[in-house]
Amino acid sequence: MPTLYLIDGYAQFFRAYHAIRTPMTSPVTKEPTNMTFGFVGMLLKLLKAEGP
């Protein structure tokens, strides 16, 4: 049976936003992007660890 992962997105976004101390902003809009960068990094780490 395949494994299903349930991710609490709000908690992970909060963690990612505050975990990256270096300010990262979009070059066009100057909006902070560290939350997106951190969240995608966490997802990639999970995929790499668990594999398809």
C-alpha positions in Angstrom: 0.0 0.0 0.0 1.4 3.4 -0.9 2.3 5.9 1.8 0.4 9.1 2.2 2.1 12.1 3.7 -0.1 14.7 5.4 1.8 18.1 5.6 0.6 20.9 7.9 1.4 23.6 5.3 0.7 26.6 7.7 3.2 25.3 10.2 5.8 24.5 7.6 5.4 28.0 5.9 5.8 29.6 9.3 8.9 27.5 10.1 10.4 28.2 6.7 9.8 31.9 6.9 11.5 32.3 10.2 14.2 29.7 9.7 16.0 31.6 6.9 17.6 34.7 8.4 19.0 36.1 5.3 16.4 38.4 3.6 15.5 37.0 0.2 13.3 39.1 -2.0 11.9 39.0 -5.5 14.1 41.1 -7.9 10.9 42.5 -9.6 8.4 43.1 -6.8 10.7 43.2 -3.8 8.4 40.8 -1.9 10.0 38.3 0.6 10.5 34.9 -1.0 12.3 33.1 1.9 9.1 31.3 2.9 8.6 29.8 -0.6 12.3 28.9 -0.9 12.3 27.2 2.5 9.0 25.3 2.0 10.1 23.9 -1.4 13.4 22.9 0.1 11.6 21.0 2.8 9.4 19.2 0.2 12.5 18.3 -1.9 14.2 17.0 1.2 11.2 14.8 2.0 11.0 13.5 -1.6 14.7 12.7 -1.7 14.6 10.9 1.7 11.6 8.8 1.0 12.0 8.4 -2.8 9.2 7.5 -5.3 
